[in-house]
């Protein structure tokens, strides 16, 4: 069965995408499906996408959250094609065209983990622009009983520049922080599926805030 002819906002899809789920219920989440979280049955499954520019700590936060929730972890950077990595290694910003297949691959990988029986998944993706986030937002259309939420990590540019400058062995250099801030579109108030986290604080304060807001969000989803 082929995907629908059109998706919201003209978001690109792929012939390899899973089949559409049954008819949707309020909030765009399809009916049915149960999951187990900390021994308690929940009605829905969850995709947690940790976003933000380079240096904000996406991988650190996502790995800790995945461990806490007992969910698989997807490192978004590992899904970039070699051409994208080469461009970023040379300090060349990616274009929208460079990102579409990458974003679609992340969406499909998230759905694959849900289809495999996991009650959720945590992944990282800079998702700097709203239209990038919208590509991932299509995921609940294809998977039953899924809620998708973004965890947007933010801090002043100078803070992230300092952090990236201290990293070693990563293709994302400090010069890329400014290029990411130049195209960054922070989530707007109407993007109600976003949790905003100030990461200029200590790592413990950041994780305490993340876990508290995630728990509150999951309870409200049920």
N, C-alpha and C positions, 0 to 999 in steps of 0.2 A: 504493500500500500504506500503510495507516494505521499510526501508531506503536503500540507495545504498549499494552494497557489500563492498566497501572500502571507507575510508575517508582519507584526507591528513595526512601524517606522522603516519599512524596507530593509530589515535586517537580513544579511546574507545567510543562506542555509546551505545544505550540502545533500547530495544524493545518498550519502552514507549515514545520514541522521536517522535515529530510531523512529519508529512509527508514532504518529500522534496518539496521545492518551485519550481516554473517554472525555465526555463533555465536562466542561469546567464548572466549578462552583465559585462563590464569591472570592475575590482577591486573586483570581486567575489560577487557583490551585485545584487540581482535579481530585475527584473523590476517591475513596478507598485507600487501602494501604495502612499498615501498622508498623511500628518500630519499637525497639526496646532501648531505653536510655536509663542507665544506672538501675537496672532491674525493674523499671516501671514501664508499662506499655504506653506508648504515645500514638496519637492518631496520624501524625505526619512525619515525613522525613525532611531533612534539612541540608541545604548546601550553604556553606559559609565561605564567602569569598573575601579574603583579606587583601585590601587595596591600599594604594598610596604610592608616592614617588620613591625613587631610589634612596636608600638610607633610613627609611622609616621603620624598619624592623619587621617587614612582612613575614619572612621565613621564620624568624624566632617566635613571633606571636602565633603564627599558623601551626607550627609544630607543637607548641605547648597546648594550644586549644584542641588539636586533633588527639593528643594523648589524653587530655582531660575528658573529652567526649567519647573516647574510644572509637574514633572515626578514621578512615584512610586520609592520608595527606598527599596532596598533589602540588609539586613545585612547578609553578607556571613557567619559570625560566627554562626548564628542561624541554619544553615543548616548542621553543623557538627553532625555526629551521636554521641551518648553518649560515645562510645568507644574512639573516637578521643578526645573528651573533657576531658575524664578521663586521657588519656595519657598526654595531654598538661598540665593538672592541676598538674600532678606528675613530670613535667619537662622532659617528654620523647618526643623527636622530632617525628613528623609524618613521615612515609615512603611514597614513591610514591604510594604504594598499598592502604594506608590509604586515600589518597587524590582523587583517580579516581572517586569514586561514588559521593563524595562531589562536585567536579568540574562539573561533568555531571549534578547533581541536580541544580546547580547554572545556568548552561546554559539553562536547560529546564525551570527553573522558569523565566528567562529573556524572553525567547520566549513566554511563557504563557502570560506574561504581554503585550507583543506586540500583540499577537493574540486576547487579550481581548479589543483591540482598543486603547491602549495608544500609544502616538507618540514617546515614548522612555522610558527608564528605567535606573536608576543609581544603581549600586551594588558595594559592597566591596568584595575583595578577595586578599589575599597576593600575589598569582600568582608569587611565587619566582623564578620558573624556566621557561625557554622558553616553554618546553613541556606542562606545566600547562596552560600557556597563549594560547597555540595552541588548547587545549581542548575547550576553550571559543570561539576561533576564528572560530569554525565551525558554530556558531549560525546563521550567515547570510545565510548559505547554506539551513537552514530550515525555514527561515522567509523572506517574500517578502519585498523588499525595505528597508533593514536594513543596516546601517553603524555601525560598532563596533569600539570603540576606548578605549585605555587604558590610564589612568592618573597615571603615576608612581611617587609616592612620595618618596623622598630620602633625607637622611641626614647622617652625620657620625655616626658610631655605638655608640660612647660615648654620643652623643646627645640623641639618642633614648633610650639608657640604662637609662639615667637620667629620661626621661619622663615616661617610663614604671615603674620604681622604685617608682614613685610618685603616681601611680594609686592604687586604692583600690577596692577590690571586683571583680577583673577580673581574670579569670583562666590563662591568659597568663602572667606568671611572667617574671621578668627581666632576669632570666637565659635563657629564650627562645629566647631573642634577639640575643645572640651570636650564638645559634644553627641555627637561620634563616639566619644570615649573612654568616654562614659557607657554606650554600647551595645556597645562592642568586646568580642568574644570571641576572645582570642588562640588560635591553633591549639593543639590538645591533642596529647599524645604519640602517640595512635592515628591522627592525621592524618599518615600517613607520606609523603604526597605533597607535604609542605611543607618548603621551605628557609627558615630564619629568618636574617635579616641585621640586625645592629645598625647603624643609620644615624647614630648619634651621633658616628661617626668622620669622618675626612676623606673627601671624595668619591672620591679615588683608592683609599683603603683599602676603601671600600664596593664599588667596582667590581671590584677585585682579588678580593675575597671572593666576589662574585656569580659572576664568570666561572670561578673555580676550582671552586665548588660545582656550577655548571651543567655544566661539563665532566665532573666526576666522576659526576654523576647520569646524563648521557647515556651514558657508558661502561658504567655498571651496568645501564642499560635494555637495552643490546644483549646 
